[in-house]
Amino acid sequence: MTAYASDSIRDLHALVGRMGDRFGLRRLGGCTGRLAWPARGVYFFVDPSEPSPVPDLPGRLVRVGTHALNTGSASTLWGRLAQHRGQENGSGNHRGSVFRKHVGGALIARDGIELATWGVGASAGREVRATEREHEERVTRYLADLLVTYVPVLDDPGPNSMRGFVERNAIGMLSDRRLGSAATAGWLGRHAPAKAVRESGLWNVRHIGDPVDDEFMEALERLVRG
């Protein structure tokens, strides 16, 4: 495995900027299922309130994710993004989106909100969901202003999909603190309950600190070129 230099962080941000040029870079709150989403892909979230290491991307990369890593999965790229975005009326379900769970936990910690049920259990009854509704709306508002782009990766669902390779290596690279990808002091994730989020500068937990494959950047560039 290669010990990447800090230039790699800038190169990855620049490549995601090219993704945005080719496939679109949009506010999550403005995304709908009516847009021309590919069936499967890897998504990249950019926080415009965080400084970017390159001029051609308007913010810092703060989350990488994918879907359909189980054999036979029918999940779609837009379906996954829609879980993160929440409903058009502002509601959402953080038990179906770990991204929403992390953001909500950070808001609770930062703002001193009392909500003991947040993140508890894989499902919740109507009464619990009603008490969480206002906070789900806070999460939706925060996520709405993040920018998202993607790279199509259309191979079959399964653990050996190229989607998993891209996700794992991108998170591994971005979370390597030796490469200078630290979040600002004001980044909301600094308040997240998960240590991996606080220390990595990413709304990710899985693959934090994973080694980066020598072929990663070349493989991702091929995908962006199509």
C-alpha positions in Angstrom: 0.0 0.0 0.0 1.2 3.5 -0.8 1.7 6.1 1.9 -0.1 9.0 0.1 1.3 12.5 0.2 -0.9 15.4 1.1 -1.3 16.2 -2.6 -3.6 13.2 -2.8 -6.3 15.0 -0.8 -6.2 17.9 -3.2 -6.2 15.4 -6.2 -9.3 13.6 -4.8 -11.1 16.9 -4.2 -10.2 18.0 -7.7 -11.5 14.7 -9.1 -14.8 15.1 -7.3 -15.0 18.6 -8.8 -14.8 17.0 -12.2 -17.5 14.6 -11.1 -19.7 17.7 -10.3 -19.0 19.2 -13.7 -20.0 16.0 -15.5 -22.8 14.6 -13.4 -24.0 17.6 -11.4 -23.2 19.1 -8.0 -26.5 20.0 -6.3 -27.8 20.9 -2.9 -29.3 17.8 -1.3 -32.4 19.8 -0.5 -33.0 20.5 -4.2 -32.6 16.9 -5.3 -35.6 14.8 -6.3 -36.3 11.5 -7.9 -37.2 13.2 -11.1 -33.6 13.9 -11.9 -31.7 11.5 -14.1 -30.0 9.4 -11.5 -28.1 6.3 -12.5 -29.3 3.1 -10.9 -26.2 2.6 -8.9 -23.1 4.7 -7.9 -21.0 6.2 -5.2 -22.0 9.6 -3.7 -19.8 12.3 -2.3 -21.0 15.1 0.0 -19.4 18.5 0.1 -19.8 21.0 2.9 -19.8 24.5 1.4 -19.2 26.0 4.8 -15.9 24.2 5.1 -12.8 25.5 3.1 -11.9 23.4 0.1 -8.3 22.5 -0.6 -8.8 23.2 -4.3 -10.4 26.1 -6.2 -12.7 24.0 -8.4 -14.8 22.4 -5.6 -16.8 24.8 -3.4 -16.2 23.1 0.0 -14.6 20.1 1.7 -15.6 16.5 1.3 -17.4 15.4 4.4 -19.0 12.0 3.5 -18.6 9.2 1.0 -21.2 6.5 0.7 -22.8 3.9 -1.5 -25.4 1.1 -1.6 -26.2 -2.3 -3.0 -23.2 -4.1 -1.5 -25.3 -7.2 -0.6 -25.9 -9.8 -3.3 -29.3 -9.4 -4.8 -29.9 -5.9 -3.3 -32.4 -3.8 -5.2 -31.4 -0.5 -3.6 -30.8 2.5 -5.9 -28.5 5.5 -5.6 -31.4 7.9 -5.4 -33.2 5.7 -2.9 -30.2 6.0 -0.6 -29.8 9.7 -1.1 -33.6 10.2 -0.4 -33.2 8.4 2.9 -30.5 10.9 3.9 -32.5 13.9 2.5 -35.7 13.1 4.3 -39.2 14.1 3.1 -40.2 17.3 1.3 -42.2 18.3 4.4 -39.0 18.2 6.5 -39.6 14.9 8.3 -37.2 12.0 8.1 -36.1 8.7 9.6 -32.7 8.7 11.2 -33.1 4.9 11.9 -32.9 4.4 8.2 -29.9 6.7 7.6 -26.8 6.6 9.8 -25.9 9.9 8.2 -29.0 11.5 9.7 -28.3 9.8 13.1 -24.8 11.2 13.3 -25.9 14.7 12.3 -28.8 14.6 14.8 -26.5 13.4 17.6 -24.1 16.2 16.9 -26.9 18.8 17.0 -28.2 17.4 20.3 -24.7 17.6 21.8 -23.9 21.1 20.5 -27.2 22.7 21.3 -28.0 20.9 24.6 -31.2 19.3 23.2 -32.8 16.6 25.4 -34.0 13.7 23.3 -33.1 10.4 24.9 -34.7 8.2 22.2 -32.4 9.5 19.4 -30.6 6.6 17.8 -32.2 4.0 20.1 -33.4 0.9 18.3 -33.8 -0.1 14.7 -37.5 1.1 14.7 -39.8 3.2 16.8 -43.5 3.5 17.5 -45.7 6.4 16.4 -45.5 8.2 19.8 -41.7 8.1 19.8 -41.5 9.3 16.2 -43.8 12.2 17.1 -41.5 13.4 19.9 -38.5 13.2 17.4 -40.3 15.0 14.6 -39.0 18.5 15.4 -35.4 17.2 15.6 -35.7 15.2 12.4 -36.7 18.6 10.8 -33.5 20.2 12.2 -31.5 17.4 10.6 -33.3 17.8 7.3 -32.5 21.6 7.3 -28.8 21.0 8.0 -28.5 18.3 5.3 -30.4 20.3 2.7 -27.5 22.8 2.4 -24.8 20.2 1.7 -23.8 19.6 -1.9 -23.8 16.1 -3.4 -22.4 14.6 -6.5 -21.8 11.0 -7.6 -20.0 8.7 -10.0 -22.0 6.0 -11.7 -20.8 2.4 -10.9 -23.2 0.0 -12.5 -21.8 -3.4 -11.7 -24.0 -6.0 -10.0 -24.8 -5.7 -6.3 -22.5 -7.6 -4.1 -19.6 -7.3 -1.6 -17.0 -7.3 -4.4 -18.6 -4.4 -6.3 -16.4 -1.6 -7.5 -18.7 0.7 -5.4 -17.3 -0.8 -2.2 -13.8 -0.4 -3.5 -14.3 3.3 -4.2 -16.1 4.0 -1.0 -13.6 2.2 1.2 -10.5 3.8 -0.4 -12.0 7.3 -0.6 -12.9 7.2 3.2 -9.5 5.8 4.0 -7.7 8.5 2.1 -9.8 11.4 3.5 -9.6 10.1 7.1 -5.8 9.9 7.1 -4.9 12.9 9.3 -1.4 12.9 8.1 -2.7 14.2 4.8 -4.1 17.5 6.2 -7.9 17.0 5.7 -8.9 18.2 9.2 -12.2 19.9 9.7 -12.5 23.4 11.0 -13.2 24.1 14.7 -16.7 25.1 13.8 -17.7 22.0 11.8 -20.8 20.4 13.3 -19.2 17.0 13.3 -16.8 18.1 16.1 -19.8 17.5 18.4 -20.7 14.1 17.1 -21.0 11.3 19.7 -19.0 9.0 17.4 -15.2 9.5 18.0 -14.5 8.4 14.4 -16.6 11.3 13.1 -15.1 13.9 15.5 -11.5 12.9 14.7 -11.7 12.2 10.9 -13.6 15.2 9.8 -16.1 12.9 8.0 -19.7 11.9 8.6 -18.4 8.3 8.3 -17.5 5.6 10.8 -16.9 2.5 8.6 -13.5 2.5 6.8 -12.0 5.3 8.8 -8.3 4.8 8.7 -8.4 1.9 6.2 -5.3 1.6 4.0 -5.6 3.0 0.4 -5.0 0.7 -2.6 -2.3 1.8 -5.0 -4.8 1.7 -7.9 -7.5 3.7 -6.3 -7.1 7.1 -7.9 -6.5 5.7 -11.4 -9.6 3.5 -11.0 -11.7 6.4 -9.8 -10.5 8.6 -12.7 -11.5 5.9 -15.2 -15.0 5.9 -13.7 -15.3 9.6 -13.9 -14.2 9.6 -17.5 -16.6 6.9 -18.3 
